């Protein structure tokens, strides 16, 4: 068995401890003023201007079917690269960059809610918690497949 490891940028969404491979993360920034997009799915919080680049902001709470964030708490942006474009995932709280050994990796457990389980590679059992490794491509594909040509969520 290899002793290789991966580094994950970690964050919290409700009670979930999630991570994205650091190589996919462009940057982590505070809440940015957003422009709403008419007829966009609920998970699209809006568009942000990131140094001249227009970035779509997706609220992971909404995307995962979780209750809305309390109005007094502003989300943080985890900006990830999607090919030539960038997409921002809105999260509740930013964690640290953690390095995890590949030997700790396991497939997603059945106890994780299906709306989340289908969007993660798997989990890493850390000493004090479970890290859910997000599959950013799958999240974006799931999101795209829910949108009709007219911008409404498929139902």
Long-range contacts (C-beta under 8 A, 24 or more apart in sequence): 1-102, 1-103, 2-102, 2-103, 3-101, 3-102, 3-103, 4-101, 4-102, 5-99, 5-100, 5-101, 5-102, 6-99, 6-100, 6-102, 7-97, 7-98, 7-99, 7-100, 8-97, 8-98, 8-99, 8-100, 8-124, 8-131, 8-133, 9-78, 9-95, 9-97, 10-94, 10-95, 10-96, 10-97, 10-98, 10-131, 11-76, 11-78, 11-91, 11-92, 11-93, 11-94, 11-95, 12-91, 12-92, 12-93, 12-95, 13-60, 13-61, 13-64, 13-66, 13-91, 13-92, 14-61, 14-64, 14-66, 14-67, 14-92, 16-64, 16-116, 16-132, 17-95, 17-129, 17-130, 17-131, 17-132, 18-60, 18-91, 18-120, 18-131, 18-132, 18-133, 18-134, 19-95, 19-98, 19-124, 19-131, 19-132, 19-133, 19-134, 20-78, 20-80, 20-89, 20-133, 20-134, 20-136, 21-133, 21-136, 22-97, 24-80, 24-81, 24-136, 25-78, 25-79, 25-80, 25-81, 26-79, 26-80, 26-81, 26-86, 27-79, 28-76, 28-77, 28-78, 28-79, 28-94, 29-76, 29-77, 29-79, 30-74, 30-76, 30-77, 31-74, 31-75, 31-76, 31-77, 32-57, 32-77, 32-88, 37-151, 38-151, 39-150, 39-151, 39-152, 40-151, 41-143, 41-146, 41-147, 41-151, 41-152, 41-153, 42-153, 43-143, 43-146, 45-75, 45-90, 48-77, 48-88, 50-79, 50-86, 50-88, 53-86, 55-79, 55-85, 55-86, 55-87, 55-88, 56-87, 56-88, 57-87, 57-88, 57-89, 57-90, 58-87, 58-88, 58-89, 58-90, 58-139, 58-143, 59-90, 60-89, 60-90, 60-91, 61-90, 61-92, 63-139, 63-142, 63-143, 64-113, 64-115, 64-116, 64-119, 65-113, 65-115, 80-136, 82-136, 82-137, 82-140, 87-140, 89-139, 98-126, 98-131, 100-124, 100-126, 100-131, 105-133, 108-132, 118-142
